[in-house]
Amino acid sequence: MQRICASLAANGFDVTLAGRKLVQSPHLTPQAYHQKRLFCLFTKGILFYAEYNLRLFFWLLFQPVDIICAIDLDTILPCYAVSALRRKKRVYDAHELFTEQKEIVTRPFIHKYWLLIEKFTVPKFSLGYTVNQFIADELYRRYQVQYGIVRNMPVLYDIAGFENKKQSGYIIYQGAVNEGRSFETLIPAMQQVNAQLHIYGKGNFFEAAEQLIIKYSLQDKVILHGYVLPKDLKNITPTASIAVTLFEQTGLNQYYSLSNRFFDYIMAGVPQVCVNYPEYKIINDVYDIALMINDTTSSTIANALNTLLNDAALYKHLQHNCVTNRKHLSWQQEEKYLLDFYHAC
């Protein structure tokens, strides 16, 4: 969202990014756009969603706006209600196929609840964009809305000094520590890998990950760092030797994902172990920047990580391709589609 808002602000749009404020939230850093955090008494579950949606509704009701953009289904109801009441344009930014996440599809009542919201709201958002072709096609199949594609690529930055990093360094995971990201198999896999795994991020599986680390006595091998500011993470990622992009196949959202971290690792010049799912395969077939795996069992993950740690020729090949092609997979290329979209609104 910082990339999107910064690009719009730099091109003449007056942008406000709204989110929620947690007790442990770091201070906001100055940006070229406005920022608003809404504090909620509840932090999870249905009470949180109810409270946040109400607070967002009343805040939006009195903001000077021309376009209201909903980010995923968990903000779509108040954005729709206010845009309808005030007769403002509305945009849906679908970062994922929300109703097909593992933590939703495996819970029938919750799945039915979010499907009802999706069915009610998405057809009313004729303007929108998403992160890959599959999600765009699926939303059209379900609701006959034609959305554009704006992939979550990082801003091109300098990695001088890190282009030829050592093969034997540490392994990095960055992003949400959520269900469906294969931590149940990644963490025990580290028993067979002679390197440390550093995990940057938090999410609904964070406490479970802590318990898995204790269960397998991996306190010295798997390090949980929690939340890290994006500007700090940009400096951390290039120091890693190997990265991981893993998703379980439970739910279409995982199988057809195209995550930010996949591109972040390429931008940092870091070879990665990545699931051989359709959207990742399409890119890897062109650029050859990752070691692809066909399943996420512990043995498969461990074997792939050990291959990158021990096969110098393969490692250098993937590393070279990351460094060479990072400029083609950057936000500077992708933001053109975002700007075209909003200029046409």
C-alpha positions as CSV (number, residue, x, y, z in Angstrom):
1,M,0.0,0.0,0.0
2,Q,2.9,2.4,0.6
3,R,4.1,1.8,-3.0
4,I,0.6,2.4,-4.4
5,C,0.0,5.5,-2.3
6,A,3.4,7.0,-3.0
7,S,3.0,6.5,-6.7
8,L,-0.4,8.1,-6.8
9,A,0.8,11.1,-4.6
10,A,3.8,11.6,-6.8
11,N,1.6,11.9,-9.9
12,G,-0.9,14.5,-8.7
13,F,-3.4,12.6,-6.6
14,D,-4.2,13.7,-3.0
15,V,-4.1,10.3,-1.2
16,T,-5.1,9.2,2.3
17,L,-4.2,5.7,3.5
18,A,-6.4,4.5,6.4
19,G,-5.6,1.5,8.6
20,R,-5.9,0.4,12.2
21,K,-3.7,1.3,15.2
22,L,-2.5,-1.4,17.6
23,V,-1.0,-0.9,21.0
24,Q,2.4,-2.1,19.6
25,S,2.1,-0.2,16.4
26,P,5.3,1.8,15.6
27,H,5.1,5.5,15.0
28,L,4.1,6.5,11.5
29,T,6.9,7.7,9.3
30,P,6.4,10.9,7.2
31,Q,5.1,10.1,3.7
32,A,4.1,12.0,0.6
33,Y,0.4,11.1,1.3
34,H,-1.9,11.5,4.3
35,Q,-2.1,8.7,6.9
36,K,-4.9,7.8,9.3
37,R,-5.0,5.1,12.0
38,L,-8.3,4.0,13.6
39,F,-7.9,2.6,17.1
40,C,-10.1,-0.4,18.0
41,L,-10.8,-1.8,21.5
42,F,-11.0,-5.3,20.0
43,T,-8.0,-6.7,18.2
44,K,-9.3,-10.0,16.7
45,G,-12.4,-12.0,15.8
46,I,-15.9,-10.9,14.8
47,L,-16.0,-8.1,17.4
48,F,-12.9,-6.5,15.9
49,Y,-14.2,-6.7,12.3
50,A,-17.6,-5.2,13.5
51,E,-15.9,-2.4,15.4
52,Y,-13.4,-1.6,12.7
53,N,-16.0,-1.5,10.0
54,L,-18.2,0.8,12.0
55,R,-15.3,3.2,12.8
56,L,-14.2,3.1,9.2
57,F,-17.8,3.9,8.0
58,F,-18.2,6.9,10.2
59,W,-14.7,8.2,9.5
60,L,-15.2,7.9,5.7
61,L,-18.6,9.5,6.0
62,F,-17.0,12.9,6.6
63,Q,-13.8,12.8,4.6
64,P,-13.4,14.9,1.4
65,V,-13.1,12.2,-1.3
66,D,-13.7,11.6,-5.0
67,I,-12.8,7.9,-5.0
68,I,-13.0,5.4,-2.1
69,C,-10.8,2.3,-2.5
70,A,-11.5,-0.8,-0.6
71,I,-8.5,-3.0,0.1
72,D,-9.7,-6.7,0.2
73,L,-13.0,-7.9,1.6
74,D,-12.4,-6.9,5.2
75,T,-12.8,-3.2,4.3
76,I,-15.3,-3.5,1.5
77,L,-18.6,-3.0,3.4
78,P,-18.0,0.5,4.8
79,C,-16.4,1.6,1.5
80,Y,-19.4,0.4,-0.4
81,A,-21.9,1.9,2.0
82,V,-20.3,5.4,2.1
83,S,-19.6,5.5,-1.6
84,A,-23.3,4.6,-2.2
85,L,-24.6,7.2,0.3
86,R,-22.4,9.9,-1.0
87,R,-22.5,8.9,-4.6
88,K,-18.8,8.7,-5.0
89,K,-16.7,6.4,-7.2
90,R,-15.5,3.2,-5.6
91,V,-12.6,0.9,-6.4
92,Y,-11.9,-2.6,-5.2
93,D,-8.2,-3.5,-4.8
94,A,-8.1,-7.3,-4.4
95,H,-4.7,-8.2,-3.0
96,E,-5.9,-11.9,-2.9
97,L,-8.8,-14.1,-3.5
98,F,-10.0,-13.5,0.1
99,T,-12.6,-16.2,0.4
100,E,-10.1,-18.9,-0.7
101,Q,-7.6,-18.4,2.1
102,K,-6.8,-21.6,4.1
103,E,-8.0,-20.0,7.4
104,I,-11.4,-19.3,5.8
105,V,-12.1,-22.2,3.5
106,T,-11.4,-24.7,6.3
107,R,-14.0,-23.1,8.6
108,P,-17.4,-23.5,6.9
109,F,-19.4,-20.8,8.9
110,I,-16.6,-18.2,8.4
111,H,-16.3,-19.2,4.7
112,K,-20.1,-18.8,4.1
113,Y,-20.0,-15.4,5.9
114,W,-17.2,-14.0,3.7
115,L,-18.8,-15.5,0.5
116,L,-22.0,-13.6,1.3
117,I,-20.1,-10.4,1.7
118,E,-18.2,-11.1,-1.6
119,K,-21.4,-11.9,-3.5
120,F,-23.2,-8.8,-2.2
121,T,-20.4,-6.2,-2.7
122,V,-18.0,-7.2,-5.5
123,P,-20.6,-7.0,-8.3
124,K,-21.2,-3.4,-7.2
125,F,-17.5,-2.5,-7.7
126,S,-17.2,-2.3,-11.5
127,L,-13.8,-0.6,-11.1
128,G,-11.0,-2.6,-9.6
129,Y,-7.6,-4.3,-10.0
130,T,-5.9,-7.3,-8.6
131,V,-2.4,-8.9,-8.4
132,N,-2.6,-11.7,-11.0
133,Q,-4.5,-13.0,-14.0
134,F,-6.1,-16.0,-12.2
135,I,-7.8,-13.8,-9.6
136,A,-9.0,-11.4,-12.3
137,D,-10.4,-14.3,-14.3
138,E,-12.0,-15.9,-11.2
139,L,-13.7,-12.6,-10.2
140,Y,-15.0,-12.2,-13.7
141,R,-16.3,-15.8,-13.7
142,R,-18.1,-15.2,-10.4
143,Y,-19.4,-11.7,-10.8
144,Q,-18.7,-10.5,-14.4
145,V,-16.4,-7.7,-13.2
146,Q,-13.4,-7.0,-15.5
147,Y,-10.4,-6.0,-13.3
148,G,-6.9,-4.9,-14.3
149,I,-3.7,-6.4,-13.1
150,V,-1.2,-4.5,-10.9
151,R,1.4,-6.9,-9.5
152,N,3.0,-6.2,-6.1
153,M,6.5,-5.6,-7.2
154,P,9.1,-3.7,-5.2
155,V,10.7,-0.4,-6.0
156,L,14.1,-0.8,-7.7
157,Y,16.9,0.0,-5.4
158,D,20.7,-0.3,-5.2
159,I,22.2,-3.6,-3.9
160,A,25.8,-2.7,-4.6
161,G,28.0,-4.9,-2.4
162,F,25.4,-7.7,-2.2
163,E,25.4,-9.0,-5.8
164,N,27.8,-11.8,-5.0
165,K,26.8,-12.7,-1.5
166,K,28.0,-15.8,0.2
167,Q,26.1,-19.0,-0.5
168,S,26.5,-20.3,3.1
169,G,24.7,-17.5,4.9
170,Y,21.2,-17.5,6.5
171,I,17.8,-18.2,5.1
172,I,15.0,-15.6,5.2
173,Y,11.2,-15.6,5.3
174,Q,9.5,-12.2,5.2
175,G,5.8,-11.5,5.3
176,A,2.8,-12.5,7.3
177,V,3.3,-15.5,9.6
178,N,-0.2,-16.9,8.8
179,E,-1.9,-20.2,8.4
180,G,-1.3,-21.8,5.0
181,R,2.3,-20.6,4.7
182,S,3.8,-24.0,5.4
183,F,5.4,-23.2,8.8
184,E,4.2,-26.6,10.1
185,T,6.7,-28.2,7.7
186,L,9.3,-25.5,7.2
187,I,10.2,-25.2,10.8
188,P,10.8,-29.0,11.4
189,A,12.7,-29.1,8.1
190,M,15.3,-26.9,9.6
191,Q,16.5,-29.9,11.7
192,Q,18.1,-31.2,8.5
193,V,19.6,-27.9,7.3
194,N,22.9,-26.5,8.4
195,A,21.9,-22.8,8.5
196,Q,19.7,-20.4,10.4
197,L,16.2,-19.4,9.4
198,H,15.2,-15.8,10.2
199,I,11.5,-15.0,10.1
200,Y,10.4,-11.3,9.7
201,G,6.7,-10.7,10.3
202,K,3.7,-11.6,12.4
203,G,0.3,-13.0,11.9
204,N,-2.3,-15.5,13.1
205,F,0.3,-18.4,13.2
206,F,3.0,-16.5,15.1
207,E,2.3,-18.1,18.5
208,A,2.0,-21.6,16.9
209,A,5.3,-21.0,15.2
210,E,6.9,-20.2,18.6
211,Q,5.6,-23.5,19.9
212,L,6.9,-25.4,16.9
213,I,10.4,-23.9,17.5
214,I,10.3,-25.1,21.1
215,K,8.8,-28.5,20.2
216,Y,11.7,-29.3,17.8
217,S,14.4,-27.6,20.0
218,L,15.3,-25.1,17.2
219,Q,15.6,-21.9,19.3
220,D,19.2,-21.4,18.0
221,K,18.2,-22.1,14.4
222,V,14.9,-20.5,13.8
223,I,14.7,-16.8,14.9
224,L,11.4,-14.9,15.0
225,H,11.9,-11.2,14.6
226,G,8.3,-10.0,14.6
227,Y,7.3,-6.8,12.8
228,V,10.0,-4.9,10.9
229,L,9.5,-1.5,9.2
230,P,9.6,-1.9,5.4
231,K,12.5,0.6,5.1
232,D,14.5,-1.6,7.5
233,L,13.5,-4.9,5.8
234,K,14.8,-3.5,2.5
235,N,18.2,-3.3,4.0
236,I,17.9,-6.7,5.7
237,T,16.8,-8.9,2.8
238,P,19.9,-8.5,0.6
239,T,22.0,-9.8,3.4
240,A,20.3,-13.2,3.3
241,S,21.7,-16.0,1.1
242,I,18.5,-18.0,0.5
243,A,14.8,-17.2,0.8
244,V,11.6,-19.2,0.9
245,T,8.2,-18.7,-0.8
246,L,5.9,-21.4,0.5
247,F,2.2,-22.0,0.5
248,E,0.0,-25.0,1.2
249,Q,-2.4,-26.0,-1.6
250,T,-5.4,-25.7,0.7
251,G,-7.6,-23.1,-0.9
252,L,-7.4,-21.5,-4.4
253,N,-5.8,-18.4,-2.9
254,Q,-2.7,-20.3,-1.9
255,Y,-2.4,-22.3,-5.1
256,Y,-2.8,-19.3,-7.4
257,S,-1.0,-16.7,-5.2
258,L,1.7,-14.3,-6.4
259,S,3.1,-12.9,-3.2
260,N,5.1,-9.7,-2.6
261,R,8.0,-11.6,-1.1
262,F,8.6,-13.6,-4.3
263,F,9.5,-10.3,-6.0
264,D,11.2,-8.8,-3.0
265,Y,13.7,-11.7,-3.0
266,I,14.4,-11.2,-6.7
267,M,14.9,-7.5,-6.1
268,A,17.4,-8.2,-3.3
269,G,19.3,-10.6,-5.5
270,V,18.5,-13.6,-3.3
271,P,17.8,-17.1,-4.8
272,Q,14.8,-18.7,-3.3
273,V,13.0,-22.0,-2.8
274,C,9.5,-21.5,-4.2
275,V,6.4,-23.7,-4.6
276,N,5.9,-24.7,-8.2
277,Y,2.4,-23.2,-8.5
278,P,1.0,-21.7,-11.7
279,E,1.7,-18.0,-11.3
280,Y,5.2,-18.5,-9.9
281,K,6.0,-21.1,-12.6
282,I,5.1,-18.6,-15.4
283,I,7.6,-16.1,-14.1
284,N,10.3,-18.6,-13.3
285,D,10.0,-20.2,-16.8
286,V,11.1,-16.8,-18.2
287,Y,13.7,-15.6,-15.7
288,D,14.9,-18.8,-13.9
289,I,15.4,-17.2,-10.5
290,A,14.2,-19.9,-8.1
291,L,14.5,-23.5,-7.2
292,M,10.9,-24.8,-7.6
293,I,9.4,-27.6,-5.5
294,N,6.3,-29.7,-6.1
295,D,5.2,-30.2,-2.5
296,T,5.8,-28.6,0.9
297,T,6.7,-31.6,3.0
298,S,9.6,-31.2,5.4
299,S,11.9,-33.5,3.5
300,T,11.2,-31.7,0.2
301,I,11.9,-28.3,1.7
302,A,15.0,-29.5,3.5
303,N,16.4,-31.2,0.3
304,A,15.8,-28.0,-1.7
305,L,17.5,-25.7,0.9
306,N,20.4,-28.1,1.1
307,T,20.7,-28.1,-2.6
308,L,21.0,-24.3,-2.7
309,L,23.5,-24.4,0.2
310,N,25.7,-27.0,-1.5
311,D,25.4,-26.6,-5.2
312,A,27.6,-23.6,-6.0
313,A,27.0,-23.7,-9.8
314,L,23.2,-23.7,-9.4
315,Y,23.3,-21.0,-6.7
316,K,25.4,-18.7,-8.8
317,H,23.2,-19.2,-11.8
318,L,20.0,-18.3,-9.9
319,Q,21.8,-15.4,-8.2
320,H,23.0,-14.0,-11.5
321,N,19.5,-14.2,-12.9
322,C,18.0,-12.4,-10.0
323,V,20.5,-9.5,-10.2
324,T,20.2,-9.3,-14.0
325,N,16.4,-9.4,-14.2
326,R,15.4,-7.4,-11.1
327,K,15.0,-4.2,-13.2
328,H,12.3,-5.9,-15.3
329,L,10.4,-7.0,-12.2
330,S,10.2,-3.7,-10.4
331,W,7.5,-1.2,-9.3
332,Q,8.9,1.3,-11.8
333,Q,7.6,-0.9,-14.5
334,E,4.4,-2.0,-12.8
335,E,3.2,1.4,-11.6
336,K,2.4,2.4,-15.1
337,Y,-0.7,0.2,-15.0
338,L,-1.8,1.6,-11.7
339,L,-1.5,5.2,-13.0
340,D,-3.4,4.3,-16.2
341,F,-6.2,2.8,-14.1
342,Y,-6.7,5.9,-11.9
343,H,-6.3,8.4,-14.7
344,A,-9.2,6.6,-16.5
345,C,-11.5,6.6,-13.4
